Amino acid sequence: MLPFPAHSAAVRGRCGDSMEVFLRVENNVIVAARFLPHGCLHTTACGSALTSLIVGATLEQAGDVGPKQVEAVLGGLPVEHRHCAALAVTALRAVLINHYQERRSPWKKLYPPPDGPG
């Protein structure tokens, strides 16, 4: 896990595997990325490939990363495990969405949502 990440997001795939991605962003560039997989070795490999693709990339470049690029870093995946690359990319897109939402309303991060009606 990334100490003091600025942004994170977790997603679950249709196969039951899940992945959480953590990013640290400085001046619109991803300076650190980590992932926490829960699933098969292919999911772990795809998380590793994803982070190697995005560290040093701008947020816009990272947003253009797709499952085929993740597969290419790994030299391909068996057909029955291609969804693992899609899971990694889905987690990346979720954390990028969180980043942009927090940038629009940074004050919301300071105030936790209420537990229910007062």
MIBA-772541 format. One record per residue: residue in three letters; chain; residue number from 1; x negated, y, z of N, C-alpha, C in turn. Coordinates in steps of 0.2 Angstrom, whole numbers. Layout:
<nodes>
<node residuo="ALA" cadena="A" num="NUM" n_xx="X" n_yy="Y" n_zz="Z" ca_xx="X" ca_yy="Y" ca_zz="Z" c_xx="X" c_yy="Y" c_zz="Z"/>
...
</nodes>
This chain:
<nodes>
<node residuo="MET" cadena="A" num="1" n_xx="-4" n_yy="-6" n_zz="0" ca_xx="0" ca_yy="0" ca_zz="0" c_xx="-4" c_yy="6" c_zz="0"/>
<node residuo="LEU" cadena="A" num="2" n_xx="-2" n_yy="12" n_zz="-2" ca_xx="-5" ca_yy="18" ca_zz="-3" c_xx="-4" c_yy="22" c_zz="3"/>
<node residuo="PRO" cadena="A" num="3" n_xx="-10" n_yy="24" n_zz="7" ca_xx="-9" ca_yy="28" ca_zz="13" c_xx="-6" c_yy="35" c_zz="11"/>
<node residuo="PHE" cadena="A" num="4" n_xx="-1" n_yy="37" n_zz="14" ca_xx="2" ca_yy="44" ca_zz="13" c_xx="4" c_yy="45" c_zz="5"/>
<node residuo="PRO" cadena="A" num="5" n_xx="8" n_yy="40" n_zz="3" ca_xx="10" ca_yy="41" ca_zz="-4" c_xx="15" c_yy="47" c_zz="-5"/>
<node residuo="ALA" cadena="A" num="6" n_xx="15" n_yy="51" n_zz="-10" ca_xx="19" ca_yy="56" ca_zz="-11" c_xx="26" c_yy="54" c_zz="-13"/>
<node residuo="HIS" cadena="A" num="7" n_xx="26" n_yy="48" n_zz="-17" ca_xx="32" ca_yy="46" ca_zz="-20" c_xx="32" c_yy="38" c_zz="-20"/>
<node residuo="SER" cadena="A" num="8" n_xx="38" n_yy="35" n_zz="-19" ca_xx="39" ca_yy="28" ca_zz="-20" c_xx="46" c_yy="26" c_zz="-22"/>
<node residuo="ALA" cadena="A" num="9" n_xx="47" n_yy="20" n_zz="-24" ca_xx="53" ca_yy="18" ca_zz="-26" c_xx="53" c_yy="10" c_zz="-27"/>
<node residuo="ALA" cadena="A" num="10" n_xx="58" n_yy="7" n_zz="-25" ca_xx="58" ca_yy="0" ca_zz="-25" c_xx="64" c_yy="-3" c_zz="-30"/>
<node residuo="VAL" cadena="A" num="11" n_xx="63" n_yy="-8" n_zz="-34" ca_xx="68" ca_yy="-11" ca_zz="-38" c_xx="68" c_yy="-18" c_zz="-37"/>
<node residuo="ARG" cadena="A" num="12" n_xx="74" n_yy="-21" n_zz="-39" ca_xx="75" ca_yy="-28" ca_zz="-39" c_xx="77" c_yy="-31" c_zz="-46"/>
<node residuo="GLY" cadena="A" num="13" n_xx="73" n_yy="-36" n_zz="-48" ca_xx="75" ca_yy="-38" ca_zz="-55" c_xx="80" c_yy="-44" c_zz="-55"/>
<node residuo="ARG" cadena="A" num="14" n_xx="83" n_yy="-45" n_zz="-61" ca_xx="88" ca_yy="-50" ca_zz="-61" c_xx="86" c_yy="-57" c_zz="-59"/>
<node residuo="CYS" cadena="A" num="15" n_xx="80" n_yy="-58" n_zz="-59" ca_xx="77" ca_yy="-65" ca_zz="-56" c_xx="76" c_yy="-65" c_zz="-49"/>
<node residuo="GLY" cadena="A" num="16" n_xx="77" n_yy="-60" n_zz="-45" ca_xx="77" ca_yy="-59" ca_zz="-38" c_xx="70" c_yy="-57" c_zz="-36"/>
<node residuo="ASP" cadena="A" num="17" n_xx="65" n_yy="-56" n_zz="-40" ca_xx="59" ca_yy="-53" ca_zz="-39" c_xx="60" c_yy="-45" c_zz="-38"/>
<node residuo="SER" cadena="A" num="18" n_xx="56" n_yy="-42" n_zz="-34" ca_xx="56" ca_yy="-35" ca_zz="-33" c_xx="49" c_yy="-32" c_zz="-33"/>
<node residuo="MET" cadena="A" num="19" n_xx="49" n_yy="-26" n_zz="-34" ca_xx="43" ca_yy="-22" ca_zz="-34" c_xx="44" c_yy="-15" c_zz="-31"/>
<node residuo="GLU" cadena="A" num="20" n_xx="39" n_yy="-13" n_zz="-27" ca_xx="39" ca_yy="-6" ca_zz="-25" c_xx="33" c_yy="-3" c_zz="-27"/>
<node residuo="VAL" cadena="A" num="21" n_xx="33" n_yy="3" n_zz="-30" ca_xx="28" ca_yy="7" ca_zz="-33" c_xx="27" c_yy="14" c_zz="-29"/>
<node residuo="PHE" cadena="A" num="22" n_xx="21" n_yy="15" n_zz="-27" ca_xx="19" ca_yy="21" ca_zz="-23" c_xx="14" c_yy="25" c_zz="-28"/>
<node residuo="LEU" cadena="A" num="23" n_xx="15" n_yy="32" n_zz="-28" ca_xx="11" ca_yy="36" ca_zz="-32" c_xx="9" c_yy="42" c_zz="-28"/>
<node residuo="ARG" cadena="A" num="24" n_xx="3" n_yy="44" n_zz="-29" ca_xx="0" ca_yy="51" ca_zz="-27" c_xx="-1" c_yy="55" c_zz="-33"/>
<node residuo="VAL" cadena="A" num="25" n_xx="2" n_yy="61" n_zz="-34" ca_xx="2" ca_yy="65" ca_zz="-39" c_xx="-2" c_yy="72" c_zz="-38"/>
<node residuo="GLU" cadena="A" num="26" n_xx="-6" n_yy="74" n_zz="-42" ca_xx="-10" ca_yy="81" ca_zz="-41" c_xx="-10" c_yy="84" c_zz="-47"/>
<node residuo="ASN" cadena="A" num="27" n_xx="-7" n_yy="90" n_zz="-48" ca_xx="-7" ca_yy="94" ca_zz="-54" c_xx="-5" c_yy="90" c_zz="-60"/>
<node residuo="ASN" cadena="A" num="28" n_xx="1" n_yy="87" n_zz="-59" ca_xx="5" ca_yy="83" ca_zz="-64" c_xx="1" c_yy="77" c_zz="-66"/>
<node residuo="VAL" cadena="A" num="29" n_xx="-4" n_yy="75" n_zz="-63" ca_xx="-8" ca_yy="69" ca_zz="-65" c_xx="-8" c_yy="64" c_zz="-59"/>
<node residuo="ILE" cadena="A" num="30" n_xx="-7" n_yy="57" n_zz="-61" ca_xx="-6" ca_yy="52" ca_zz="-56" c_xx="-14" c_yy="50" c_zz="-54"/>
<node residuo="VAL" cadena="A" num="31" n_xx="-15" n_yy="52" n_zz="-48" ca_xx="-22" ca_yy="51" ca_zz="-45" c_xx="-23" c_yy="44" c_zz="-41"/>
<node residuo="ALA" cadena="A" num="32" n_xx="-17" n_yy="41" n_zz="-39" ca_xx="-17" ca_yy="35" ca_zz="-36" c_xx="-11" c_yy="31" c_zz="-37"/>
<node residuo="ALA" cadena="A" num="33" n_xx="-11" n_yy="25" n_zz="-38" ca_xx="-5" ca_yy="21" ca_zz="-38" c_xx="-6" c_yy="14" c_zz="-35"/>
<node residuo="ARG" cadena="A" num="34" n_xx="-1" n_yy="12" n_zz="-32" ca_xx="-1" ca_yy="5" ca_zz="-29" c_xx="6" c_yy="2" c_zz="-30"/>
<node residuo="PHE" cadena="A" num="35" n_xx="6" n_yy="-5" n_zz="-29" ca_xx="12" ca_yy="-8" ca_zz="-30" c_xx="13" c_yy="-13" c_zz="-24"/>
<node residuo="LEU" cadena="A" num="36" n_xx="19" n_yy="-15" n_zz="-22" ca_xx="20" ca_yy="-20" ca_zz="-18" c_xx="25" c_yy="-25" c_zz="-21"/>
<node residuo="PRO" cadena="A" num="37" n_xx="22" n_yy="-31" n_zz="-23" ca_xx="27" ca_yy="-36" ca_zz="-27" c_xx="30" c_yy="-41" c_zz="-22"/>
<node residuo="HIS" cadena="A" num="38" n_xx="36" n_yy="-43" n_zz="-23" ca_xx="39" ca_yy="-49" ca_zz="-20" c_xx="41" c_yy="-53" c_zz="-25"/>
<node residuo="GLY" cadena="A" num="39" n_xx="37" n_yy="-59" n_zz="-27" ca_xx="40" ca_yy="-63" ca_zz="-32" c_xx="34" c_yy="-67" c_zz="-35"/>
<node residuo="CYS" cadena="A" num="40" n_xx="34" n_yy="-69" n_zz="-41" ca_xx="30" ca_yy="-74" ca_zz="-44" c_xx="23" c_yy="-70" c_zz="-46"/>
<node residuo="LEU" cadena="A" num="41" n_xx="18" n_yy="-74" n_zz="-48" ca_xx="12" ca_yy="-72" ca_zz="-50" c_xx="12" c_yy="-67" c_zz="-56"/>
<node residuo="HIS" cadena="A" num="42" n_xx="17" n_yy="-68" n_zz="-61" ca_xx="18" ca_yy="-64" ca_zz="-66" c_xx="20" c_yy="-57" c_zz="-64"/>
<node residuo="THR" cadena="A" num="43" n_xx="24" n_yy="-56" n_zz="-59" ca_xx="26" ca_yy="-50" ca_zz="-57" c_xx="20" c_yy="-46" c_zz="-54"/>
<node residuo="THR" cadena="A" num="44" n_xx="16" n_yy="-50" n_zz="-50" ca_xx="10" ca_yy="-47" ca_zz="-47" c_xx="5" c_yy="-44" c_zz="-53"/>
<node residuo="ALA" cadena="A" num="45" n_xx="4" n_yy="-48" n_zz="-58" ca_xx="0" ca_yy="-47" ca_zz="-63" c_xx="3" c_yy="-40" c_zz="-67"/>
<node residuo="CYS" cadena="A" num="46" n_xx="9" n_yy="-40" n_zz="-68" ca_xx="12" ca_yy="-34" ca_zz="-71" c_xx="12" c_yy="-28" c_zz="-67"/>
<node residuo="GLY" cadena="A" num="47" n_xx="12" n_yy="-29" n_zz="-61" ca_xx="11" ca_yy="-23" ca_zz="-56" c_xx="4" c_yy="-20" c_zz="-57"/>
<node residuo="SER" cadena="A" num="48" n_xx="-1" n_yy="-25" n_zz="-57" ca_xx="-8" ca_yy="-23" ca_zz="-58" c_xx="-9" c_yy="-20" c_zz="-64"/>
<node residuo="ALA" cadena="A" num="49" n_xx="-6" n_yy="-23" n_zz="-70" ca_xx="-7" ca_yy="-20" ca_zz="-76" c_xx="-4" c_yy="-13" c_zz="-77"/>
<node residuo="LEU" cadena="A" num="50" n_xx="2" n_yy="-12" n_zz="-74" ca_xx="5" ca_yy="-5" ca_zz="-74" c_xx="1" c_yy="0" c_zz="-70"/>
<node residuo="THR" cadena="A" num="51" n_xx="-2" n_yy="-2" n_zz="-64" ca_xx="-6" ca_yy="3" ca_zz="-61" c_xx="-12" c_yy="5" c_zz="-65"/>
<node residuo="SER" cadena="A" num="52" n_xx="-15" n_yy="0" n_zz="-68" ca_xx="-21" ca_yy="2" ca_zz="-72" c_xx="-20" c_yy="6" c_zz="-78"/>
<node residuo="LEU" cadena="A" num="53" n_xx="-14" n_yy="6" n_zz="-80" ca_xx="-12" ca_yy="10" ca_zz="-86" c_xx="-10" c_yy="17" c_zz="-84"/>
<node residuo="ILE" cadena="A" num="54" n_xx="-8" n_yy="18" n_zz="-78" ca_xx="-5" ca_yy="25" ca_zz="-76" c_xx="-10" c_yy="29" c_zz="-72"/>
<node residuo="VAL" cadena="A" num="55" n_xx="-15" n_yy="26" n_zz="-68" ca_xx="-19" ca_yy="30" ca_zz="-65" c_xx="-24" c_yy="35" c_zz="-69"/>
<node residuo="GLY" cadena="A" num="56" n_xx="-23" n_yy="41" n_zz="-68" ca_xx="-27" ca_yy="46" ca_zz="-73" c_xx="-22" c_yy="49" c_zz="-78"/>
<node residuo="ALA" cadena="A" num="57" n_xx="-16" n_yy="46" n_zz="-79" ca_xx="-12" ca_yy="48" ca_zz="-84" c_xx="-7" c_yy="54" c_zz="-81"/>
<node residuo="THR" cadena="A" num="58" n_xx="-5" n_yy="58" n_zz="-86" ca_xx="0" ca_yy="63" ca_zz="-83" c_xx="6" c_yy="60" c_zz="-82"/>
<node residuo="LEU" cadena="A" num="59" n_xx="11" n_yy="64" n_zz="-79" ca_xx="17" ca_yy="61" ca_zz="-78" c_xx="21" c_yy="59" c_zz="-84"/>
<node residuo="GLU" cadena="A" num="60" n_xx="20" n_yy="64" n_zz="-89" ca_xx="23" ca_yy="62" ca_zz="-96" c_xx="21" c_yy="56" c_zz="-99"/>
<node residuo="GLN" cadena="A" num="61" n_xx="14" n_yy="55" n_zz="-99" ca_xx="11" ca_yy="49" ca_zz="-102" c_xx="13" c_yy="43" c_zz="-98"/>
<node residuo="ALA" cadena="A" num="62" n_xx="14" n_yy="43" n_zz="-92" ca_xx="16" ca_yy="38" ca_zz="-88" c_xx="23" c_yy="36" c_zz="-90"/>
<node residuo="GLY" cadena="A" num="63" n_xx="27" n_yy="41" n_zz="-91" ca_xx="34" ca_yy="40" ca_zz="-93" c_xx="35" c_yy="36" c_zz="-99"/>
<node residuo="ASP" cadena="A" num="64" n_xx="30" n_yy="37" n_zz="-103" ca_xx="30" ca_yy="34" ca_zz="-110" c_xx="28" c_yy="26" c_zz="-110"/>
<node residuo="VAL" cadena="A" num="65" n_xx="25" n_yy="24" n_zz="-104" ca_xx="23" ca_yy="17" ca_zz="-104" c_xx="29" c_yy="12" c_zz="-104"/>
<node residuo="GLY" cadena="A" num="66" n_xx="28" n_yy="7" n_zz="-108" ca_xx="34" ca_yy="2" ca_zz="-109" c_xx="32" c_yy="-5" c_zz="-107"/>
<node residuo="PRO" cadena="A" num="67" n_xx="36" n_yy="-9" n_zz="-107" ca_xx="35" ca_yy="-16" ca_zz="-105" c_xx="29" c_yy="-19" c_zz="-110"/>
<node residuo="LYS" cadena="A" num="68" n_xx="30" n_yy="-17" n_zz="-117" ca_xx="25" ca_yy="-20" ca_zz="-121" c_xx="18" c_yy="-18" c_zz="-120"/>
<node residuo="GLN" cadena="A" num="69" n_xx="17" n_yy="-12" n_zz="-117" ca_xx="10" ca_yy="-10" ca_zz="-115" c_xx="8" c_yy="-14" c_zz="-109"/>
<node residuo="VAL" cadena="A" num="70" n_xx="12" n_yy="-15" n_zz="-105" ca_xx="10" ca_yy="-19" ca_zz="-99" c_xx="8" c_yy="-26" c_zz="-101"/>
<node residuo="GLU" cadena="A" num="71" n_xx="12" n_yy="-29" n_zz="-105" ca_xx="11" ca_yy="-36" ca_zz="-108" c_xx="4" c_yy="-36" c_zz="-112"/>
<node residuo="ALA" cadena="A" num="72" n_xx="3" n_yy="-30" n_zz="-116" ca_xx="-4" ca_yy="-30" ca_zz="-119" c_xx="-10" c_yy="-30" c_zz="-115"/>
<node residuo="VAL" cadena="A" num="73" n_xx="-9" n_yy="-27" n_zz="-109" ca_xx="-15" ca_yy="-26" ca_zz="-105" c_xx="-16" c_yy="-34" c_zz="-102"/>
<node residuo="LEU" cadena="A" num="74" n_xx="-11" n_yy="-38" n_zz="-101" ca_xx="-12" ca_yy="-44" ca_zz="-99" c_xx="-13" c_yy="-49" c_zz="-104"/>
<node residuo="GLY" cadena="A" num="75" n_xx="-14" n_yy="-47" n_zz="-111" ca_xx="-15" ca_yy="-52" ca_zz="-116" c_xx="-8" c_yy="-56" c_zz="-118"/>
<node residuo="GLY" cadena="A" num="76" n_xx="-3" n_yy="-53" n_zz="-116" ca_xx="4" ca_yy="-57" ca_zz="-117" c_xx="6" c_yy="-60" c_zz="-111"/>
<node residuo="LEU" cadena="A" num="77" n_xx="13" n_yy="-62" n_zz="-111" ca_xx="16" ca_yy="-66" ca_zz="-106" c_xx="20" c_yy="-71" c_zz="-109"/>
<node residuo="PRO" cadena="A" num="78" n_xx="22" n_yy="-77" n_zz="-106" ca_xx="26" ca_yy="-82" ca_zz="-108" c_xx="33" c_yy="-78" c_zz="-109"/>
<node residuo="VAL" cadena="A" num="79" n_xx="37" n_yy="-81" n_zz="-114" ca_xx="44" ca_yy="-78" ca_zz="-115" c_xx="48" c_yy="-77" c_zz="-109"/>
<node residuo="GLU" cadena="A" num="80" n_xx="48" n_yy="-83" n_zz="-105" ca_xx="52" ca_yy="-83" ca_zz="-99" c_xx="50" c_yy="-78" c_zz="-93"/>
<node residuo="HIS" cadena="A" num="81" n_xx="44" n_yy="-75" n_zz="-94" ca_xx="41" ca_yy="-70" ca_zz="-89" c_xx="41" c_yy="-63" c_zz="-92"/>
<node residuo="ARG" cadena="A" num="82" n_xx="43" n_yy="-62" n_zz="-97" ca_xx="43" ca_yy="-55" ca_zz="-100" c_xx="47" c_yy="-50" c_zz="-96"/>
<node residuo="HIS" cadena="A" num="83" n_xx="52" n_yy="-52" n_zz="-93" ca_xx="56" ca_yy="-48" ca_zz="-88" c_xx="52" c_yy="-45" c_zz="-83"/>
<node residuo="CYS" cadena="A" num="84" n_xx="46" n_yy="-48" n_zz="-81" ca_xx="42" ca_yy="-46" ca_zz="-76" c_xx="39" c_yy="-39" c_zz="-78"/>
<node residuo="ALA" cadena="A" num="85" n_xx="37" n_yy="-38" n_zz="-84" ca_xx="34" ca_yy="-32" ca_zz="-87" c_xx="39" c_yy="-27" c_zz="-86"/>
<node residuo="ALA" cadena="A" num="86" n_xx="46" n_yy="-29" n_zz="-88" ca_xx="51" ca_yy="-24" ca_zz="-88" c_xx="53" c_yy="-22" c_zz="-81"/>
<node residuo="LEU" cadena="A" num="87" n_xx="52" n_yy="-26" n_zz="-76" ca_xx="53" ca_yy="-24" ca_zz="-69" c_xx="48" c_yy="-19" c_zz="-67"/>
<node residuo="ALA" cadena="A" num="88" n_xx="41" n_yy="-20" n_zz="-69" ca_xx="36" ca_yy="-15" ca_zz="-67" c_xx="38" c_yy="-9" c_zz="-70"/>
<node residuo="VAL" cadena="A" num="89" n_xx="40" n_yy="-8" n_zz="-76" ca_xx="41" ca_yy="-2" ca_zz="-79" c_xx="47" c_yy="1" c_zz="-76"/>
<node residuo="THR" cadena="A" num="90" n_xx="52" n_yy="-3" n_zz="-74" ca_xx="58" ca_yy="0" ca_zz="-71" c_xx="56" c_yy="3" c_zz="-64"/>
<node residuo="ALA" cadena="A" num="91" n_xx="52" n_yy="0" n_zz="-60" ca_xx="50" ca_yy="3" ca_zz="-54" c_xx="46" c_yy="9" c_zz="-55"/>
<node residuo="LEU" cadena="A" num="92" n_xx="42" n_yy="10" n_zz="-60" ca_xx="38" ca_yy="16" ca_zz="-62" c_xx="43" c_yy="21" c_zz="-64"/>
<node residuo="ARG" cadena="A" num="93" n_xx="48" n_yy="20" n_zz="-68" ca_xx="53" ca_yy="25" ca_zz="-70" c_xx="57" c_yy="27" c_zz="-64"/>
<node residuo="ALA" cadena="A" num="94" n_xx="58" n_yy="23" n_zz="-59" ca_xx="62" ca_yy="25" ca_zz="-53" c_xx="58" c_yy="30" c_zz="-49"/>
<node residuo="VAL" cadena="A" num="95" n_xx="51" n_yy="28" n_zz="-48" ca_xx="47" ca_yy="33" ca_zz="-44" c_xx="46" c_yy="39" c_zz="-48"/>
<node residuo="LEU" cadena="A" num="96" n_xx="46" n_yy="39" n_zz="-54" ca_xx="45" ca_yy="46" ca_zz="-58" c_xx="52" c_yy="50" c_zz="-57"/>
<node residuo="ILE" cadena="A" num="97" n_xx="57" n_yy="47" n_zz="-57" ca_xx="64" ca_yy="50" ca_zz="-56" c_xx="64" c_yy="53" c_zz="-49"/>
<node residuo="ASN" cadena="A" num="98" n_xx="62" n_yy="49" n_zz="-44" ca_xx="61" ca_yy="52" ca_zz="-37" c_xx="57" c_yy="58" c_zz="-37"/>
<node residuo="HIS" cadena="A" num="99" n_xx="51" n_yy="58" n_zz="-40" ca_xx="46" ca_yy="63" ca_zz="-40" c_xx="50" c_yy="69" c_zz="-43"/>
<node residuo="TYR" cadena="A" num="100" n_xx="53" n_yy="69" n_zz="-49" ca_xx="56" ca_yy="75" ca_zz="-52" c_xx="62" c_yy="77" c_zz="-47"/>
<node residuo="GLN" cadena="A" num="101" n_xx="66" n_yy="73" n_zz="-44" ca_xx="71" ca_yy="75" ca_zz="-40" c_xx="68" c_yy="79" c_zz="-34"/>
<node residuo="GLU" cadena="A" num="102" n_xx="63" n_yy="76" n_zz="-31" ca_xx="60" ca_yy="79" ca_zz="-25" c_xx="57" c_yy="86" c_zz="-27"/>
<node residuo="ARG" cadena="A" num="103" n_xx="54" n_yy="87" n_zz="-33" ca_xx="52" ca_yy="93" ca_zz="-35" c_xx="57" c_yy="98" c_zz="-36"/>
<node residuo="ARG" cadena="A" num="104" n_xx="63" n_yy="96" n_zz="-38" ca_xx="68" ca_yy="101" ca_zz="-39" c_xx="71" c_yy="103" c_zz="-32"/>
<node residuo="SER" cadena="A" num="105" n_xx="71" n_yy="99" n_zz="-27" ca_xx="74" ca_yy="100" ca_zz="-21" c_xx="69" c_yy="98" c_zz="-15"/>
<node residuo="PRO" cadena="A" num="106" n_xx="64" n_yy="101" n_zz="-14" ca_xx="59" ca_yy="98" ca_zz="-10" c_xx="61" c_yy="99" c_zz="-2"/>
<node residuo="TRP" cadena="A" num="107" n_xx="66" n_yy="103" n_zz="-1" ca_xx="68" ca_yy="104" ca_zz="6" c_xx="72" c_yy="98" c_zz="8"/>
<node residuo="LYS" cadena="A" num="108" n_xx="75" n_yy="94" n_zz="4" ca_xx="79" ca_yy="88" ca_zz="5" c_xx="75" c_yy="83" c_zz="9"/>
<node residuo="LYS" cadena="A" num="109" n_xx="69" n_yy="83" n_zz="7" ca_xx="64" ca_yy="78" ca_zz="10" c_xx="63" c_yy="79" c_zz="18"/>
<node residuo="LEU" cadena="A" num="110" n_xx="64" n_yy="85" n_zz="20" ca_xx="63" ca_yy="87" ca_zz="27" c_xx="69" c_yy="86" c_zz="31"/>
<node residuo="TYR" cadena="A" num="111" n_xx="75" n_yy="85" n_zz="28" ca_xx="81" ca_yy="84" ca_zz="32" c_xx="84" c_yy="77" c_zz="30"/>
<node residuo="PRO" cadena="A" num="112" n_xx="84" n_yy="73" n_zz="35" ca_xx="87" ca_yy="66" ca_zz="33" c_xx="94" c_yy="67" c_zz="33"/>
<node residuo="PRO" cadena="A" num="113" n_xx="97" n_yy="62" n_zz="29" ca_xx="105" ca_yy="63" ca_zz="28" c_xx="108" c_yy="61" c_zz="35"/>
<node residuo="PRO" cadena="A" num="114" n_xx="114" n_yy="64" n_zz="36" ca_xx="117" ca_yy="62" ca_zz="42" c_xx="119" c_yy="55" c_zz="42"/>
<node residuo="ASP" cadena="A" num="115" n_xx="120" n_yy="53" n_zz="48" ca_xx="122" ca_yy="46" ca_zz="49" c_xx="129" c_yy="44" c_zz="48"/>
<node residuo="GLY" cadena="A" num="116" n_xx="133" n_yy="49" n_zz="48" ca_xx="140" ca_yy="49" ca_zz="46" c_xx="144" c_yy="55" c_zz="48"/>
<node residuo="PRO" cadena="A" num="117" n_xx="150" n_yy="55" n_zz="48" ca_xx="154" ca_yy="60" ca_zz="50" c_xx="153" c_yy="62" c_zz="57"/>
<node residuo="GLY" cadena="A" num="118" n_xx="152" n_yy="69" n_zz="58" ca_xx="150" ca_yy="72" ca_zz="64" c_xx="155" c_yy="71" c_zz="70"/>
</nodes>
